[in-house]
Amino acid sequence: MNMYKYPRSAYIHIPFCHRRCFYCDFAVVPIGDNIDSLNGNKSDTVKDYLTYLKKEILSIKHKSPLSTIYIGGGTPSILDPTQIEDLINIFRKYYGIDRGAEITMEVDPASFDEYSLNGFINAGINRFSLGAQSFNDEILKKSGRRHTKDDVFNSCSWLSKAKNENFIRSWSLDLIQNLPESGTNIWTIDLKEAIKFLPPHISVYDLIIEDGTVFKKLYDLGKLSLPNNDESYENSALTSLFLKQSGYVRYEISNYSISGHQSRHNRVYWKGLGWWSFGQGSTSSPWGRRFTRPKTTELYKEWVTNQCSLALDESLLKSSFKEIDLDEKIMLNLRTSEGVNVRNLMKEYGWSDEKIEGNYLKLIKTWDKYIDGGLLKNEGDRFFLSDPKGMELSNQILIDMFNWWEKIN
């Protein structure tokens, strides 16, 4: 089996943000509130990074046309539309961009206005992902967010208008559930506010307390008021039910959409296909081997310089092709509503009938309790996480699958 032909997707990381949110452990570079990335404050910092980013993009030896591009961060909307257009044009000239390609850009409320939104659209962006996180001013403030509820309303209105007038193909609204003080009543209001704008796609992420964050320090001091386990599960179940009743389909653990608006770029990850990635701290897997770039600017620039002159990292060369392990493919597939046909997957990996039968039965035996408990469903050899119970409690199912994998290898 060879899933890794030429990668058709690229992720571009723009690390700059106005300030680091209290839950964020990403490779970001906070540069303050008053930014002019083109010619004003901090423009030299931004331009210097973009110079190295472009060098990295051009350093790839096996370029091929792209069907999805995703510009994430950080806060890419800190950049001027002409800088975004410049990046897209490099891919257009040196890689090729398919007609009908999905080109997504993350934007944060209060980091753009309707004028700059139109500039990003003219630059080639046809899908936006809005990092709202909440519609509650107090929760936004306690999460270290810079924007307000009114900023979210304005951003949603501009994006909805652009979609309705066919200037963009789609847009996504991103929320975080189980933030501090976000009980079921407040979360219900967030969900109701979200669907007022009819976003074609909604991503709902669970809060994770990461090491090195403000939230982690507050949590360790006992000063972070979070929903308890029962409240967290209630919020998650509410999300699934509410969005289903509002016409959305849960096509992946954290993602909901109306028909025709799934994220094509993110599906590349869940299908276990190859992708390019460029920029500080970003992770690529073009030929099956993952590689994460340095997470600080200076080390990233040093790496790019060496990469261009010495071609140091083998993971970026087609000759390093490696199939992802079967357990990872099962995990990725199981996150989606399509689930995974385990037996067919084993055949695709070239297993003999004898090897399939014995190991398949061992895996099913470890999963029997989850089937009996209603967390896992099956239709023949295809297995699905139940919604919401299985999708919210999937970790133990996956842990047992990974243990199965270790025992048979």
C-alpha positions in Angstrom: 0.0 0.0 0.0 1.3 3.4 -0.9 -0.8 6.3 0.4 2.1 8.7 0.0 2.3 9.8 -3.5 3.0 13.5 -3.7 1.6 15.6 -0.8 -1.4 17.7 -1.9 -1.7 19.9 1.2 0.4 22.5 2.9 0.2 24.1 6.3 1.9 27.5 6.8 2.6 28.7 10.4 2.5 32.4 11.2 3.7 32.6 14.8 2.9 36.2 15.6 0.1 37.1 17.9 -0.8 40.2 20.0 -0.5 38.4 23.3 -0.3 34.8 24.5 -3.7 33.4 25.7 -3.7 31.9 29.1 -4.3 28.3 27.8 -1.8 28.5 24.8 1.4 26.5 24.6 1.8 26.9 20.8 5.0 28.1 19.1 3.9 31.8 19.0 5.6 35.1 19.2 3.6 37.8 21.1 4.4 41.2 19.6 1.9 43.6 21.3 -1.3 45.3 20.3 -0.2 48.1 18.0 1.2 46.3 15.0 1.7 47.4 11.4 3.2 44.3 9.7 3.9 46.1 6.4 5.8 49.3 7.3 5.2 50.2 10.9 5.7 48.8 14.4 7.2 45.3 14.4 7.2 45.2 10.6 11.0 44.3 10.6 10.3 41.3 12.8 7.5 40.1 10.6 9.3 40.7 7.4 12.5 38.9 8.6 10.4 35.8 9.6 8.6 35.8 6.2 12.0 35.9 4.4 13.0 32.6 6.1 9.6 31.1 5.7 9.7 31.7 1.9 13.2 30.2 1.8 11.9 27.1 3.5 8.9 26.8 1.1 11.3 27.1 -1.9 13.8 24.5 -0.5 11.5 21.5 -1.1 12.8 19.3 -3.9 9.6 17.3 -4.7 7.1 20.1 -5.3 3.6 19.2 -6.6 0.2 20.9 -7.1 -1.8 21.6 -3.9 -5.5 21.0 -3.3 -5.5 22.5 0.2 -3.5 25.3 1.9 -4.0 26.2 5.6 -2.5 29.4 7.0 -2.6 29.1 10.8 -0.9 30.5 13.9 -0.6 32.5 16.0 -2.7 35.1 14.4 -2.2 35.2 10.6 -4.6 38.2 10.3 -1.9 40.3 11.9 -0.3 40.2 8.4 -1.2 42.6 5.7 -3.3 41.1 2.8 -0.4 41.8 0.4 1.8 39.6 2.6 -0.7 36.8 2.5 -1.1 37.1 -1.3 2.7 36.9 -1.6 2.8 33.6 0.2 -0.1 32.2 -1.9 1.6 33.3 -5.1 4.8 31.5 -4.2 2.8 28.2 -4.0 1.0 29.1 -7.2 4.2 29.7 -9.1 6.5 26.9 -7.7 4.1 24.2 -6.6 0.9 24.9 -8.5 -2.6 25.3 -6.9 -5.5 23.2 -8.2 -8.6 24.9 -9.5 -11.1 24.5 -6.7 -8.4 24.3 -4.0 -9.5 25.0 -0.5 -7.3 27.9 0.9 -8.0 28.5 4.6 -6.8 31.3 6.9 -7.2 31.6 10.7 -8.4 35.0 11.9 -9.0 36.4 15.4 -11.7 38.9 16.3 -10.3 42.4 16.8 -7.3 41.5 14.5 -9.1 42.4 11.3 -11.9 44.5 9.9 -14.2 44.2 6.9 -11.8 46.1 4.7 -8.9 43.8 5.5 -11.2 40.8 5.2 -11.9 41.8 1.6 -8.2 42.2 1.1 -7.5 38.6 2.3 -10.3 37.4 0.0 -8.7 39.2 -3.0 -5.4 37.7 -2.0 -6.9 34.2 -2.6 -8.4 33.1 0.7 -11.7 31.3 0.2 -12.3 29.8 3.6 -11.7 31.4 7.1 -11.5 29.9 10.6 -12.5 32.4 13.2 -11.0 31.9 16.7 -13.9 33.2 18.8 -13.6 30.7 21.7 -16.5 32.3 23.6 -19.2 35.0 23.3 -18.9 35.8 27.0 -16.8 38.9 27.9 -15.9 37.7 31.4 -14.7 34.3 30.2 -12.8 35.9 27.3 -11.0 38.3 29.8 -10.2 35.4 32.2 -8.8 33.4 29.3 -6.4 36.2 28.3 -8.2 36.9 25.1 -7.9 40.4 23.6 -11.2 40.6 21.9 -14.8 41.1 23.2 -18.2 39.7 22.5 -18.9 42.6 20.2 -15.8 41.9 18.2 -17.0 38.3 17.7 -20.4 39.5 16.6 -18.8 41.9 14.0 -16.4 39.2 12.7 -19.2 36.7 12.4 -21.4 39.2 10.5 -18.7 40.1 8.0 -17.9 36.4 7.4 -21.5 35.5 7.0 -22.0 38.3 4.6 -19.0 37.3 2.5 -20.3 33.7 2.4 -23.9 34.8 1.5 -22.6 37.0 -1.3 -20.4 34.1 -2.6 -17.1 35.9 -2.0 -15.9 32.9 0.0 -16.8 29.2 -0.1 -17.1 28.6 3.6 -16.0 29.7 7.1 -15.6 28.0 10.5 -16.4 29.3 14.0 -14.0 27.9 16.7 -15.1 27.6 20.3 -13.5 26.1 23.4 -15.7 24.3 25.9 -15.1 23.9 29.6 -13.2 27.2 30.0 -13.1 28.7 33.6 -16.5 29.7 34.8 -18.2 28.1 31.8 -21.0 26.1 33.4 -23.8 24.6 31.4 -26.0 27.7 31.4 -23.2 29.9 30.0 -22.1 27.3 27.5 -25.7 27.0 26.3 -25.8 30.7 25.6 -22.5 30.4 23.7 -24.0 27.7 21.4 -27.1 29.7 20.8 -25.1 32.8 19.9 -22.9 30.7 17.6 -25.7 29.4 15.4 -27.3 32.8 15.0 -24.7 33.5 12.3 -25.2 30.1 10.6 -21.5 29.3 10.3 -21.2 26.4 7.8 -18.6 24.7 10.1 -18.1 24.8 13.9 -15.1 23.4 15.7 -15.5 22.8 19.5 -12.3 22.0 21.4 -12.0 20.8 24.9 -9.8 22.9 27.2 -6.5 21.2 28.0 -4.4 22.5 30.8 -0.9 22.6 29.2 2.4 22.9 31.1 4.0 26.3 31.0 0.7 28.2 30.6 -0.9 30.8 32.8 -3.8 28.3 33.4 -1.4 25.6 34.5 0.1 28.0 37.1 -3.3 29.0 38.4 -4.5 25.4 38.4 -1.5 24.3 40.5 -2.3 27.1 42.9 -5.9 26.1 43.2 -7.1 29.4 41.7 -8.7 28.1 38.5 -12.4 27.5 38.6 -13.1 24.8 36.0 -16.2 22.7 35.4 -15.9 19.3 37.2 -15.9 16.0 35.3 -19.7 15.6 35.3 -20.2 19.2 34.2 -17.6 18.8 31.4 -19.4 15.7 30.1 -22.7 17.5 30.3 -21.3 20.4 28.3 -20.0 18.0 25.7 -23.2 16.0 25.4 -25.1 19.3 25.2 -22.9 20.4 22.3 -23.5 17.3 20.3 -27.2 17.3 20.8 -27.7 21.0 20.3 -25.7 21.2 17.1 -27.3 18.1 15.7 -30.7 19.6 16.3 -29.5 22.7 14.6 -28.6 20.9 11.4 -24.9 20.1 11.9 -23.3 16.7 11.4 -20.5 15.7 13.8 -18.0 14.3 11.3 -15.0 14.2 13.6 -14.6 14.3 17.4 -14.1 18.1 17.5 -15.8 19.2 14.2 -19.3 19.8 13.0 -20.5 21.0 9.7 -23.5 21.4 7.4 -23.5 19.3 4.2 -20.6 20.1 1.9 -18.6 22.1 4.4 -16.2 19.7 6.0 -12.6 20.9 6.3 -10.9 19.2 3.4 -7.5 20.2 4.8 -8.1 18.6 8.2 -9.4 15.4 6.6 -5.9 14.9 5.1 -4.6 14.4 8.6 -7.4 12.1 9.6 -7.0 10.0 6.5 -3.3 9.5 7.3 -2.2 11.2 4.0 1.0 13.2 3.6 1.3 17.0 4.0 3.9 19.8 3.8 4.3 22.1 6.7 6.3 25.3 6.9 7.2 27.7 9.6 8.4 27.9 13.2 7.3 25.0 15.4 5.2 23.4 12.6 5.0 19.6 12.0 5.2 18.0 8.5 4.7 14.4 7.3 5.1 14.5 3.5 6.3 10.9 3.2 5.1 9.3 6.4 7.9 10.5 8.8 6.9 13.4 11.1 9.2 16.2 11.7 8.7 19.3 14.0 10.7 22.4 13.3 12.4 24.4 16.1 9.9 26.3 18.2 11.9 29.5 18.7 12.5 32.0 16.0 16.3 32.0 16.2 16.6 28.3 16.1 14.1 28.1 13.3 16.1 30.6 11.2 19.3 28.6 11.8 17.5 25.4 10.8 16.2 27.0 7.5 19.7 28.2 6.7 21.1 24.7 7.2 18.2 23.1 5.4 18.7 25.2 2.3 22.4 24.6 2.1 22.8 21.1 3.4 19.3 19.5 3.1 19.6 18.1 6.6 16.3 16.6 7.2 15.6 13.3 5.5 11.8 13.4 6.3 11.4 16.0 3.6 12.8 13.7 0.9 10.7 11.2 -1.0 13.4 8.6 -0.6 12.5 8.5 3.1 9.0 7.2 2.5 7.6 5.2 5.3 4.1 3.9 5.9 2.5 5.2 9.1 2.0 2.4 11.6 -1.3 0.6 11.6 -2.2 1.6 15.1 -1.9 5.3 14.1 -4.1 4.8 11.1 -6.7 3.1 13.2 -6.6 6.0 15.7 -7.0 8.6 13.0 -9.8 6.8 11.3 -11.7 6.2 14.5 -11.8 9.9 15.3 -14.1 10.4 12.3 -17.8 9.5 11.8 -16.9 7.0 9.1 -15.0 5.0 11.7 -12.6 2.3 10.6 -12.8 -1.1 8.9 -10.1 -2.8 10.8 -10.0 -6.0 8.8 -9.8 -4.2 5.4 -7.1 -2.0 6.8 -5.0 -5.0 7.9 -5.3 -6.3 4.3 -4.2 -3.0 2.9 -1.1 -3.3 5.0 -0.3 -6.6 3.4 -1.1 -8.9 6.4 -1.7 -12.6 5.7 -5.1 -14.0 6.4 -3.7 -16.0 9.3 -2.0 -12.9 10.8 -5.3 -10.9 10.3 -7.5 -13.4 12.0 -5.5 -13.9 15.1 -4.7 -10.3 15.8 -8.2 -9.0 14.7 -9.8 -11.3 17.3 -7.4 -10.0 20.0 -8.3 -6.4 19.2 -12.0 -7.1 19.3 -11.6 -8.8 22.6 -10.1 -5.7 24.1 -12.9 -3.6 22.7 -15.8 -5.9 23.8 -16.4 -4.0 27.0 -16.7 -0.7 25.1 -19.2 -2.2 22.7 -21.2 -3.6 25.6 -21.0 -0.2 27.3 -22.3 1.7 24.3 -19.0 3.6 23.6 -18.2 1.7 20.5 -20.5 0.5 17.7 -19.8 -1.8 14.9 -21.4 -2.8 11.5 -19.6 -5.9 10.5 -15.9 -5.2 10.6 -16.3 -1.4 10.7 -16.2 0.3 14.1 -17.5 3.7 15.1 -17.3 5.8 18.3 -20.8 6.4 19.6 -21.9 10.1 19.7 -21.7 11.7 22.2 -20.6 9.0 24.7 -17.9 7.3 22.7 -16.5 10.4 21.2 -16.2 12.1 24.6 -14.7 9.1 26.3 -12.5 7.8 23.4 -9.1 8.0 25.2 -9.4 4.6 27.0 -10.6 2.9 23.8 -7.5 4.2 22.0 -5.2 3.4 24.9 -6.3 -0.2 24.8 -5.8 -0.3 21.1 -2.3 1.0 21.4 -1.6 -1.6 24.1 -2.8 -4.3 21.7 -0.4 -3.0 19.1 2.6 -3.1 21.4 1.8 -6.6 22.5 1.7 -8.0 18.9 4.9 -6.2 17.8 
